[in-house]
Each structure stands twice: as C-alpha cells, then as structure tokens.
Amino acid sequence: MSDPDAYIALISSLPGSDRLFVAKQPPISRLRLDRRLRALTADDAKVLRVLEHALNWGDYDMDVTDVQAVERCNAALGDIPQPTLQKLFLERMDLRTAVAALRLRKQGGSSPAGTFGMGRWARHIPANWSDPTFKLESSMPWLKEAQQLLEAEDPLGLERLLLSVSHKQLKRHAARHLFDFEAVAIYVLIWNIFDRWAQSNAQDAATRFEKLAQQAMADVADIDFEGAYA
C-alpha cells in the first residue's frame, strides 16, 4: 500500500514541462527523475518498469518478430493492474498497430490474414486494407495526416505527429489523476515523449547540417558525396 503523503510529495517535487516541441529537453534529467521515483512502492515501481519497457521500442531486439512483440505486449498488460494504465497502454498499441499497417501497405504488403498487430482494430484493419485510413478516420482523425506524411517520406513530420497524439492521450488521462501512482506513471511517460522528441530533433539537426555542409562543399568544388564515408 502506498503512502499518500509520500506520493503527494513526489508529485509536488516533479517540475512542470513546457509545451511539447517548444522545450529543447525534458524538464528534469533521467538521473534526477529516477532518484525521485525511489519513493514508489516496490509493486508500483515494478508496474512502471513493465509499462516503460513494453512501450519503449528501443528495448526490443532488432530481430524481434511481430508475433513476439504482440506476445510481449499481452504479457505486459497482464502485469498492469490499474485500469487507467491499461487503457492508455492499449491506446498506444492501437496507434502503433495502425501506423505499422500504413508502413506495411506502403511497402507493398498485402492484407494480413485474420488479425494484424494488437488492440481493438486488429481484425478491422485487415478487413479494410484498401481504404486509405482503414475506415478509422472517425476514431483516429490523425491517421489521414499520418498516411500523407508517410507517402511524402517525411519521417520527422510523422514522428512529431505521433508524439503529439500520444501526448494528448496522456494529458487527457492525467486530468483525472493528481497525487496517485497513475499520476506518477503518466508523468514518466510524458517525460519519455519529451526525451524522444529531443533526440529526434537532434538527429534531424545533424542530418540537415550534413546536407548543408555537402551543398557548401559542392559549390566550392565538383565533389560527389554520394556513398562517401568519413
């Protein structure tokens, strides 16, 4: 059983964040955040680890199959007893399933047999494979824009859109939780979104710098950088 006073103190100690895509970095370092999370009970800390681990694709092996990923997510769901955290976890899985289907279709993949991915649309998506948004535009109004960004081969734009959708989902749940474990878990997941954007933005900046440098050099001399390595 958690100590309400301890959790109130924990939540109160966590700094607020600027608007997503405006802040250049998360409002607190991961090291300091982890130190404050020591106030969690052992059971709550375990749930948070499961939640973060399941939602962080960086924790998956490169050769993990779709079936293995779904099995892992289903196992994680069984280790998350809080209804709110279960719901936001499934919302994220719905998002990822839809985007994975868009990617597969763009690559020329045919309609999967039976089910695809995880969540409430696992059967709906294969059944509506030829529709641009799998007939999910009313449930996922952002899906049309995601499809357009994918077709335009704009990975940073797609990343920004998906992080924005996830951020709004979390903020909606956060409004119903103030000083409990769910509030802490949602804060950490929002922190992860800020961190992900900071990393994506840095990578994009490095790519743009490299292109500008190559263009500048090309103006000075006729140099072909295609396929060149440092």
N, C-alpha and C positions, 0 to 999 in steps of 0.2 A: 504494500500500500504506500503510495507516495505521500510525502508531507506537503500539504497545500501551501504552507508558508514558504517552504523551500522552492517550490515551483513558481510562486509569485515573485520571489527574489530573483530567481533565474531569468524569468521573462523580463523583469524590470531592468536587468543588467545588460540585456541584448540591445545594441544600438539599432535605431531605425535605419531604413535604407532610402537612398534617393530613387528617383524614377528609373525603371529599367531602361537600358540603352543610353541613359544620361550618365550614370555613375561609371567610372572607369575601372572600378574594382569593388568587390564585396565590402560591406560596411565594417567587417571585422575579419581578421585573419583566421584561417582554419585552426591554427595552433591555439589562439585565444578562445575560439569557439569551443574547441574540444575540451579545454580546461574548464569552461563553464558548464559543459554538458556532464561533467563528473557528478553534478548534483542529481542526475537522474537515478532512479532505482535500477537495480540490475535487470529487472524484467523489461522496463521501458527502454533502457539502453540497448537491450538485445533486439527489441522490435525496431528501433531506429536503425540499427545496423542492417537488419534484414531489408528494411524499406529502401535505404540508400543503395545497398548492394544490388538489389533487384532492378532499381531504376537507372543505375549507372552503367551504361553500355561499355565503359572503359574497363569494367570488372569482368567482362565476358572474354573468353578465349577467342582468338581470331578465327579458329576453325569450328566454333560452336554452330550447330545446325539449328534451323527454325524450330524443329521438334524439341530439341534440348532446351532452347530458350523459353519456349512455352511451358515446358515441364518445370523449369526453374521458377518461372513466374507464378505458376499454380501452387508450387510448394511454398513460395514466399507468402502468398496470400493466406495460406493456412496458418502461418505464424504471426499474422497481424490481426489481433482480436478487436481492435477499435473500429466500429462501423465507419466513422468518418475517414480514417486512413485507408480502409478497404476501398471505399468509394473513390477517393482521389487516385489510388493506385490503379483501379480499373479504368478510370477516365484517361489516365496516361497510356494505358495499354490500348484503349480504343484509338487514341491519337496515333500511336506508333503502328498499329495494325493498318490503319487507313493509309498512312504515308508509305509504309512498306509495300502496300498493294499498288500505290501510284508508281513507285520506283520499279517494281517488277513489271508492270504493264508497259512502262516507258521502254524497258529493256527488251520488249517483245514477248514477254511471258504470256502464256495463255491462261485462261481462267482455271484456278486451282480446283481440284475435285473435292467436293464436300465442304470443308472448312478452311479458313485461312487466318493465321495469327491467333489472337486471343481476345476475348471480350464479347460484347453483345452483338457485334457486327460480323463475327467470324463466318457465319453462313450467308449473311446478307450480301457481303461484298462479292464472293464468287458468283452469286446468283444475278448480280447486276454489273458484271465485269465490263461490259461495253459502254456503260453510261460514264460520262466524264468524271462525275463525282460519286459514282456508285449509288446514285439516288439517295445520297446522305446530306445534301446541301442544307436541308432544313435543320437537321441535327448537328451538322458540322459546317456552319456557314463559311468558315475559313478554308474549307477544302478546295473550293474553286481557285482561290488565290494560290494555294499550295501547288495545285496542279499546273497553274500558269508559270509559277517560279521554277518548277521542276522542268517544264518544257523549255523555258528560257535559259536553262542551265545556270541558274543564279543560286549557288549553294548558300552564300551568306544571307541572301534575302530570305531563303527558305528557313534557315536556322533562326533568323530573327523572328519570323512569323510564328514558328512552332514554340519558341521560348516565350513569346508574348501570350500565346494561347494557354500554355501551361501555367504561366504566371497569373493570368486572370482566374484560372480554375482554382489555384491555391489561395488566392486572395479572397475568393468567394467563400471557401471553407474557413479561412482564418477569421472571417467576420463572426463566426458562430463559436469561436473558442478564444478565450482570453488568457487564462492563467492555469491551463492544464497541460498534460503531456501532449495532446494533439496540437496545441498552440506551439509548443517547442518543436515538434516534428515538422510542422508546416514551415516554421521559420527556417529550419535547416534546409528543407527542400527549396525554399525560395533563395536561400544563400547559394545553393548549388546552381540555380539558374543564373544568378549574377556572376558567379565564377565561370560558368560555361560561356557566357557572352563575353566576358573579359578575355578569355582565352581565344575565342573565335575572332574577336575584334583584333587581337594582337597578331594572330596568324594572317588575317586578311591584310593588315597594315604591312606586314613583312612581304607578302606577295605583291602588293601594289608597289612597294619600294623597289623590289627586284625588277618589276616590269619597267618602272620609270628609269632605273639605272641602266637597263638594257637599251631602252629607247635613246637615252642620252648618249651612250657609247656608240650606238648605231648612227647617230647624227655626226659623230666625230670621224668614224671610220666604217668601212663596209665590212662589218663583222657579223657572222651568222651565229647566234647564240643557241639556235635550236639544237637540243640534245647535248649542250655543253654542260660540263660539271666542274665544280671548283677543285 
